[in-house]
Amino acid sequence: MIRLIQSGLMFGNLVQISSPALVERYNRALQHLAGKTTALSDFHIDISGYSPEIGDELGDPLYLNPNGVNRQFILLTPEQKRAPLLNVKFSTSRPILRDFIEANEAQLFALTATDAVAGELVNSVFKLRSPADLFILRKIEIEADTVGGTLKNADKLAAMIERFKTENDAWFDDVLIADMIGISKQTGDISRNPVHLSHKAHEQRNFWTAHFGGLYLFPDVQHPAMICAGEKPREEMPVKYVFDLSERNRIAKFLDYNKLAEPIVRARGMDAAAVLRQKMDFIVIDTAAGAGLNPAGLDRGDMRRLARMHADRLPEEYHGLAQLARWAENGGDWPRISADHPAYFYGLRAADTPDRDLVNMLLAELSPLDARQLFICHKELFYGLYATWSEAKKSFVADFLAREYQVDKAGARAALFGHEPDMESEDSQPGLDERLIARVGPWGAIRRR
């Protein structure tokens, strides 16, 4: 993992907290939310205020996410909106947090100038006991205030001002006037500078969760289903169709019936052959690295030679993609690749629907030899698989992502997916503080537990 961190491919775009004032505000917010504090004077935080260094210090990667269900957050600056979300349990959490910060950016800028804003993504479930509980999580609301209660006090002051304006004897109520003066010292002049945060409720429709081995829930499509990365639950679910990843034909039909995916070779405005060839290269590297070869610094000609050298060992995924690439380059008969063929899902991308990022995430899990799509669309799975790879494959993938993907992330996403997914902050800028590596190690507080 160290080479990923050093290349800016892991723990990137985190916000560094090093000033004594911000550390003190963070500790007050952490004490307020979790009853804990940190002894660190310099650390990094994600969009929710979670710090991998503090998670490692406390021995608790979920110190801001009890039971992995109701995510708490600490905002020290609106700049956190550009940071990734670590220890992701729900695919909807980061978009909800980012929408909240952007909708209240001016207010948060003013509030965080003097205090930390602490809050929670609230739903009706405090602990998940079975996958069926996930279908109850239909609405997520945000509760937030400064640690000093600025917003709560502002509401109190607003009510007092209304009494003062409307009650006949309020001018002579010394207690009311004294209370108004006392609270206004904390809130400021709310008549000229109103203090209010927009708390829009978010509908959680189709989403992924890390719970129960990883689940993709699609209750809000024409043909609802749940897709399990692990074992299927034994109990009955609120949706008719429940698949695991081995049921490839059923998943393919689900994607087709709901018009959620499209073949890469028939996608508009896309160099399908180039994308397919890149996927093939990753499969060649996986095969060559497994044979003990070092694939560092290879060009296109080297890749072709490696493919010829290991032709008998290349998996069916490679040969299926080769058929598609030849059709994209030269035309001819359409290659018959059915859903049970190992290459089938490598040849798909999400259609342009509101669920396209979720579908690309599912497709990445169904085509794990495509390391680039894994990195872009499913970082949790990418990091988990990366830890199991050979050193040669780790080196090649890290070098490729740092050299070719990082330099033009938006262009690469547009070429792959036909749009730019809301994942730009999941990647990062190189040059992350080396002290982060020393504190949390190569895996640190984001390791699976």
N, C-alpha and C positions, 0 to 999 in steps of 0.2 A: 504493500500500500504506500510505502514511502515515495516510490517513484511517481505515483499518481498525485500525491500531495505536492511534491516538488515541481511537478509539471502544471500545477494549477487545475488538476482534474478531480480533485477531492478536497473537501473543506474550502472551496473557493468562494469568493465574494462574501465571506463572513465579515461582520463589522467588528473592528478591534475596539475594545474598551480598556483604556489605560489611565484615564485621568482620575484622580482621587474622588472628585465630585460625582462622576458617573458610576464609579465602583460603589460609592456609598449609597447612591440612589438605587442601584441594582440590588444591593443587599437588603435595603428596606423593603423593596418590592418582593424579593424572594422570601423574606421573613413573613411578609403579609400573605403571600400565596401558599407557601409550603412549610413555613416554620423553620426554614434553614437559612444559612448564610455561607458565604465563601471566604476563605482566607486569601484567595488569589488577588493580586493587585493589577493583573494584566491578563485579559482573556478575550476570546472572540465569541460573538453571538450570531444566531441565525435570525430569520424573519420573526420568529416567535420569542426571541430572547434566550433560547436554549444555547448553552455553551458546552461544546464537547469536552473542554478542559474541566469545567465544573462537574459535568456528568461523571468524568473519570475520578475527580477528587471525592465526590460523594458516593461513588460506586453505584450510581443510579442514573441510567440513561433516560429514564422517564420521570425525572424530578419535576418537570413542568407538564407532564402528561399522565396523571394518575390513571392506572388501569388501561392506558392507551385509548381512552374514549373522549374525555372532556379536556381538550388541549387548553392549557393556560398559556398566557403570554405576558412578556414584559417589554414595553416599548421605551427605549431611551432616546430614539431619534427616528423621524420618518424615513431616513435613509435605509432603514432595515427592510423596506419594501423591495429592494433590489437583491436581498440575500436569499439563499435557498432555505428550504426547510429540511432539517435533519431528523432522523428517526421517524420517517413518515409512516403513519398508521392508516391514513385515509387520503386518497388522491385529491379530495376536495379541500383539504385544510389550507394549503398554501394559497390557492386562488381566493378563498374567503378572507384570509388575513390580508392579502394584498389589496383586495377590493375595499376592505375596511380602512386601511391606511390611506389609500388614494382618495376615498370619499371624504376623509376627515383630515387631510394633510395640513391645511392651514391651522386648524384647531390643535392638532397634535404637535405642530411646530411650537405653538405658544405654550401648551401645557408641559411639554418635555423640556422647555427652557429652564424650569425650576424644579421639576419632579418627574418621577417615572410614572408611566401609565401601565396599570396592571389589569388583566382581564381574563376572560375565559370564553371558549367556544362552547356554548351550552346546548345540550340536547336532553331528551327525556330519559336517557339510559346512563347509569353510573358505572355499570359493569356488564360486559357481554357474557352471557351464560351459554348461548347457543347461536349458531348462524341466523336463526329466525329472528333474533333480537335486532339484527342489522336492518331489517325492513321497517323497524319502528323509527329509525333515524331519518325522518323525512324533512325535518326542519332544524336548522342550526341558527341560533341567535347569539349575538355577542353582548356580553356585559363587560363594561370597562369603566375605570375611574382612576384618578391619580391616587397614589398611596395616601396622600393627605385628605382625600375625599373632596376635592375641588368641585367636581360635578354635582355630588350629592348636596354640598353646601350651597352651590349656586341655585339648585332647585328650591332649597329651603328659603334662600334669600328672595327668590322670585315670588314665592308664596307670601312672604312677609310684606314685600313691596305692594302686592295686590291688596292685602289687608289694609296697609297704610293708606292706599288710594281710595278704597271703597268704604271703610268703616268710619262712621261719623266721629267717633271719639279717639281715633287712632293718633291724631296729633298730640293728644294728652297722655298717651300710653308710653310712659318712660321706659318700661321694661322692653316693649316691642322695639322702640327706637334704639335702645342700648344693644339688643340682640342683633339688629340690622347692622349697626356699626361694627360690632365684633365679627360677624361673619364676613362682611365686606372687606375686612382686612386680609382675609384668606382668599377671597374670590376676585377682588378688584371690582371695578364698576361694570356690572353685568348689563346695565342699561345701554352703555356705549359699546362695550365689548362682550357680547353674549357668549357664555361658555356652554357649548352643547356638542355632543357627538351623535352622529347619525348611527342608529343601531338597526340596520336593515336585516330582516330575517332572510336566510338563504335556504332555498329548497335544495335538498341533497337528493338528487334523482338517481342517475346512473353513476356508479363509482367503484373504485378498487379499495380494498382494505387488506392490510397485512395480517389481520386476525384470522385464526383458524386455518393457518397454512397458506393464506392468500386466496382471496375471493374477488371475482368480478361480478358485480350485481347490475343487471339491466332490467329493473322493474318498469321503467318508463319508456319502453319501445312497443311497437305493434305486437311483437311476439316475445314476451318477457322471458328471461332465463337467468340462471346463476351459473357461473363457470368457476370450478374449483381447481386451484393449482395443487392442492393436496387431496386428501380423501374426501369423497362426497359424504355429506352428513346423512345419518341414518333416519333422522326424523323428517317428517313432511315439512316442506318449505312453502311459503306463501306464493311461490311461482310454480307453474306447471313443469317447467323444464329445468333440470339440474344436470350439468355435464362436468366431467373432469377432463383434463387436457389430453387424455388418451382417446377421447371420443371425437376424433378429428372430423369425421363426416358430419356429425351432428352440429359441431361448432361452425363448420363451413356453411351448412344450411342456415343456421341461425344468423350468421353475418349476411348471407345472401337475402334471406327473407326480409330482413330489416334494412337492407341497402346500406350497410355500415362499412363495407370494404369494396375495393375495386382492384383489378389486376394492374400491376405496374406497367406492363407492356401496352396497355390501352389507356393509360392516364394521359390527359392533355398536358402539353407544355413540359414534358419530362424526357430526358435522355435515358430511356429505359435500359438500353444496352449497357451504358456506362454504370448505372446503378447496379445492374445484375452482375456485371464483371467485378465490381468492388465486393459484392457479397461473396462471389466465388473466391476472390483473393483471401478473404478471411477464413474460408473453409480450407483452402490450400495451406495457409499458415497453421491452422489447427492441426492438420494432418502432418505437416513437416515438423512442427514443434514436437509433436508426439513421437516422432522418430529420432529426436535428439538433435536436429539441425538448428542452427541459429539463423533466424530469418531477418536479422537486422540489416537495414540499408539496402533492401532489395528494390529493383525497379521492375517495370512491367515485363521486360524480357526475362528477368530472373524468375518472376512468378510463373511465366509460361513453362520455363525449364523445370521448375519445381513440380508443376502440375503433371508434366510428362514423366518425370522421374517417379512420381508417386501415383501414377494413373490407376494402378491396381488397388491402391489403398484409399483412394478418394471415396467419400460416402455418396449415397444416392442423392443427397441434397445438391452436391456439386453437379452431378450429371443432369439432373432435372433443370437446374438454373442454366446450364450450358445450352440445353435445348431451347429454352425461352430466349436466351441471349442471341442465339443464331437466328431465331425467327424475327427478333426485333431488328437485327442487322441486315438480314438477307431476305426476309419474307418466306414464302413457301407455305407448306401445310402447318396448321396450328398444332403445336405439340399437345398431346393428350396427357395432362397431368392431373390426376384425380385428387380428391381431398385426403385420401389415405397415403399419398406419395409424400415422402419426407420433405420434398422441396415446395410443396403446395403453398404454405403460408409465407415462405420467403418471397414469393412472387406477388404478394398482396400489399396494399397500403390502405389506410383508412380513407373512406370517402369523406367529402367535405360536409360534415354534420357537426352539431354541437358536441358530439361524443368522440370526435376524431382523435384527441389525445389519449383517451381511455382505450379506444380500439387499437391505436398504434402500440400502446403499452401491452395489450393482450397479444398482438402479433409478435412483439419482441420476445415475449415469453414462449411463444410457439415456434420461434426461429432463433434459438439461443446461440447458434454459431455465427450470427451476424453481430459482432461485437459493437459496431458503431451504432446500430439501431438500439441495442441494449443500453448503451451509455446514454443516448439521447432520451429514450422513452421510458426506461425502467431502471433507474440508477440503483435502487435497492437490490434488485436481482443482479445487476452488473457487478456491484461490489462483492456480493456473495459468491458469484461464480469466479470472479477474478482471483480471489484468494485460493482457489483450487487449481488454477492453471499452472503450467510449467513456466519456469523463468523465461524461456525463449518466447513463449506466447505473450507473457506479461510485457516483456520488453517491446515486442513488435506492436502490440495494441496501444500501449502507452505512447510510444513514439509516433505512431500514425495519428492518434487523436490529438496529440500536442502539435504535431507538424502540419497536418493537413486539415483537421477539423477546426481547431481553435482559431486559425487565422481568418476563417470566414464561416462562422457558425450559422449566421442567418442564410447565407447562400447555400450551405450544405443542407439545411433543413428544407429550404424551398425546393431544392433539387430532389430531395428524397420524398417529401410529403406534399409538395404543391402549395404549402403555406408555411408560416412559421409558428410552431406550437408555442404555448406560453411556458417555455422551459428555459428562457435565456439566462435566468439567474441560477439555474441548476448547474450550469457550467461556470467557468470562473476565469479569473486572471491569474497568470503565473506569479511566482515570487511570494507565496504566502510565508508568513513569519515562521522561521525554523523552530521557534520555541513551541509552537503548537504540535509539531511532530514529536518533540522531546517529551511533551506532557502526556499526550494521549497515545503515543506509539503508532505503529503502522495501521492499527485498526481502531483502537481507542474506544471511546464511548458509543460509537455507532455500530459496534459489532452486534450480531444477532444474539439474543438471549432467550 
